[in-house]
Amino acid sequence: MRRVVGFFMLLALLACSPEKPPFQSIDLTGADYAKGFSLPDQLGQPRTLADFKGKVVMVFFGFTQCPDFCPTTLSEMVQVKHDLGAQGDKMQAIFITLDPERDTPELLKAYMGNFDPSFVALVPTVEALPALAKDFKIYYKKVAGAQPANYTLDHSAGTYIYDTEGHLRLYARYGLGVPALTADVKQLLK
């Protein structure tokens, strides 16, 4: 009888314990892909995920001539950083170009500066891009324009979010919104 009472008391305690709120993004904790990168940034400095330990890292793939997903996502990251207030410096946005042919380091430096100078752009080589995209499960395809240099890219538009230890935790689909992203980042900063 004593064991039965003890068991029910334990269940009651567990039921009353505060539960962490669920993430708004897709929880990828324990995923065996998108584990990191080793790429030069817009200043030519080699960067890895370990460089940002202690920060929640938001990684987005895109290109500077993107008319919609890329500038919208980067603008949302600016707002998330702002909404974090004093903790804003504990969030790092990283943009990885899918268009290394046109997205030069100089162009990426200016592009990041238009959003937030603390944001980092990474530049894979044309040769390394397919393997990187495969590792991150990123879709991209060049779409021909009227002129050979006027092509565009179709591409995945979600954001990978890493915790302060550099572990992949979340995937935020495009359009999730700033309040949900901010809530997820705050939870990872706890």
N, C-alpha and C positions, 0 to 999 in steps of 0.2 A: 504494500500500500504506500509506504514511504517513497518508493521509487516512482510510482505513478504520480504522486503529488509533486515530487521534484521535477519530473518530466513536464508536467503542465505548467509549473512555475517558470521553467526555462522557456517554454513556448510563449508564455505571457510576456516575459521580458524581451524576447526577440521581437515580438509583435509591436512592442512599445518603443523599441530602439529607433532612432532617427535613421531613415533610409536616404541614401544619396539620391538626389533627383536624377532621372535619366537624362542622357545627353540628347540634344536636339539633332545633332549630326549622327551619322552611322558609326557605331562603335566598331573599330577595327583592332581593338586590343589583341595582341598576339599574332597579328597577320605576319606572314613570312615573305612579304614583298615590301618595296618602298622603304627599305631600311636605312638608306642614306645616299650620299653623293660625295664626290670629290671633283669639284669644278672651279674654274676661275670666276671671280666676280667681275663686275663692271669696271673695277680698278685694276684688274689683272692679278689680284691676290687669290691664291688657292684657298678654297673654303670646303669644309666638311660640316656635317650636322653637329659634330662635337664642339665646333666653334661657338655654338649658341646654347650650350648647356646652361641651365638655370632660367631659360626662357621658353615660353610656349612658342613653337615655330609653326607658321602657316605657309605651306608650299603650294604655289599655283603655277601651272604651265600655260604659256601663252605666247603672244608676239605683239610687238609694239604697234603694228598697223591694224590690229584687231579693232573692228568698229563697235563692238558691244560687250562681250563677256569679260575681256581683259580689263578695260578701264572701269567697268562696273565693279568687278571683284576687287581691284586695287583700291577703289574709292570706299568700298565697304570695309576693307582692312584699315584704312585711315580712320574711319568712324569707330571701328572696334577699339583701336588703340586710344582714341580720344575718350570713348565711353569707359574705358578701364581706369581713367583718372590717373592717380599716382602709380598704379600698377602698369600703365601703358608701356613703360620701358622694359617690361618683362614679357612683351609680345614682339616677335620678330617675323616680319613678312619677307618671304623669299619668292621671287619671280624667276622661273627657269624658261628661257626662250626656246621656242620650237622652231625658230627661224634664224639660226646663226648666220645664214648667208647675208641677211640684211640688217639684223640687230647687232650692230657693232657695239663694242664696249662704250664708246663715246655716246652713241644714241641711247643705250640703256641707262647710262649715268644721268642723262638729261630726262629721260622718261621716268625713272624712279624719283628724281628730284621734283617732278611735277606732282607727285603724290606725297611722298615723305622721304626726305634725304636719308633716313635711317634704314629704309627698305633696301634689300640687296637683290641684285639681278645676277643670275648665273648663266654662263655661256658655254654650253657643250660644243664640241666640234661637230661638224656635219657628220663625220664618221662615227662618233660616239653616241649621237642622238638616238638612233634606233634601239640600241641596247638599253639606254637610260629609260626611254619611253616604255619599253617592254617591262623593265624592272618595276616601274611605277604603274603599269597597266594603263598608260595614257594612249589614247587614240589621237592621231593627227594625220592629215592628208593634204597635200598641196593641191589647190584648185586653180587651174589656169585662168588667167585674165586675158583682156584684149591684147596686151603686150606681154612678152615673156617675164619682164620684171614686175608686172602688176598682178602677180598671183596673190591669192589669199590662202588661208589655211582653215580647214575644218578641224576642230579639236575638242577633246574632253574639256569640261569647264568646271570641274570640282576642285576642292582644296583639301589637301592632306594636312592634318593637324597633329603635331608631336607634343608630348608632354615635356616637362622641364628636364627630364633625364634623357631626352632624345629618342623615346620610344614612340612609334606610330600608334596613335590612339583613335583618331577620328577621320572620317571623310565627310566633308560638307558639300552637299550638292549645290550647284548654282541656283541662286534664288532663295536660299534658306532664310536670308535676311540678317541684318545687323543685330537685332535683339537676341536671336537664337545663337549666333556666332559668339557674341559677347558673353552670354551665359555659359556656353561651353568652355570658352577660354578661362573665365573666372573659376569654373569648377576645376579645371586642370591646374590652376595656380594655387589651389587650396592645399 
